[in-house]
Amino acid sequence: MAKSRNHFFYVLECEDGSYYAGYAVDVERRFQEHIGGTGAKYTKQRKPVHVIHQEVFFSRSEACKKEAAFKQLTRKEKEKYIETYKESWVD
């Protein structure tokens, strides 16, 4: 079986307005797991609403490092990061 070349860092927004950051090779499948209550204890309690951010990397290590760094940010820093990233992709 071939290894995936796409590794994602993603952020979900939950019903209570909180963020959940994670790693996946298939963000949509992982999001469905979160919705179904099998994704993570955090999202099981807070019910994810939608994926608000995702970035692709060529290695799991890179994606997991981005996830860990994101989790260290304050809420304001997380909001700014997401907004800045969105703006950089606007044509």
C-alpha positions as CSV (number, residue, x, y, z in Angstrom):
1,M,0.0,0.0,0.0
2,A,1.4,3.4,-1.0
3,K,1.9,6.0,1.7
4,S,0.0,9.2,1.4
5,R,2.0,12.2,0.4
6,N,-0.5,14.6,1.9
7,H,-0.6,15.2,5.6
8,F,-2.9,17.8,7.0
9,F,-3.1,20.1,10.0
10,Y,-6.7,21.1,10.5
11,V,-8.8,23.2,12.8
12,L,-12.5,22.6,13.7
13,E,-14.8,25.1,15.2
14,C,-17.1,23.6,17.8
15,E,-20.7,24.5,18.9
16,D,-19.3,26.4,21.9
17,G,-17.0,28.5,19.7
18,S,-13.9,26.7,20.8
19,Y,-11.3,25.4,18.3
20,Y,-10.0,21.9,18.0
21,A,-6.7,21.3,16.1
22,G,-5.6,18.0,14.7
23,Y,-3.7,15.9,12.2
24,A,-5.2,13.7,9.4
25,V,-4.4,12.3,6.0
26,D,-8.1,12.7,5.1
27,V,-9.7,15.7,6.7
28,E,-13.2,15.1,5.5
29,R,-13.2,11.5,6.9
30,R,-11.7,12.7,10.1
31,F,-14.3,15.4,10.4
32,Q,-17.0,12.8,10.0
33,E,-15.4,10.8,12.8
34,H,-15.5,13.8,15.0
35,I,-19.2,14.4,14.2
36,G,-20.0,10.8,14.9
37,G,-18.4,11.0,18.3
38,T,-15.4,8.8,17.6
39,G,-12.8,11.4,16.7
40,A,-11.6,12.7,20.1
41,K,-12.8,13.2,23.6
42,Y,-12.7,17.0,23.2
43,T,-15.0,17.0,20.1
44,K,-17.3,14.4,21.6
45,Q,-18.2,16.8,24.3
46,R,-18.1,20.0,22.3
47,K,-19.7,18.9,18.9
48,P,-17.7,20.2,15.9
49,V,-19.6,22.4,13.5
50,H,-17.2,22.8,10.6
51,V,-13.6,22.8,9.4
52,I,-12.4,26.3,9.5
53,H,-8.7,25.8,8.5
54,Q,-6.5,23.2,6.9
55,E,-2.9,23.1,5.6
56,V,-1.2,20.4,3.6
57,F,2.3,19.1,4.3
58,F,4.5,16.5,2.7
59,S,5.3,14.7,6.0
60,R,3.4,13.7,9.1
61,S,6.2,15.3,11.2
62,E,5.7,18.7,9.6
63,A,1.9,18.6,10.0
64,C,2.2,17.5,13.7
65,K,4.7,20.2,14.4
66,K,2.3,22.8,13.0
67,E,-0.5,21.3,15.1
68,A,1.6,21.5,18.3
69,A,2.7,25.1,17.6
70,F,-0.9,26.1,16.9
71,K,-2.0,24.7,20.2
72,Q,0.5,26.9,22.1
73,L,-1.1,30.1,20.7
74,T,-3.6,32.2,22.6
75,R,-7.1,32.4,21.2
76,K,-6.4,35.8,19.7
77,E,-3.2,34.5,18.1
78,K,-5.1,31.5,16.7
79,E,-7.8,33.8,15.2
80,K,-5.1,36.0,13.6
81,Y,-3.2,33.0,12.3
82,I,-6.3,31.6,10.6
83,E,-7.3,35.0,9.2
84,T,-3.8,35.7,7.9
85,Y,-3.6,32.3,6.3
86,K,-7.0,32.8,4.5
87,E,-5.9,36.2,3.2
88,S,-2.8,34.8,1.8
89,W,-4.8,32.4,-0.4
90,V,-7.2,35.1,-1.8
91,D,-6.5,35.9,-5.4
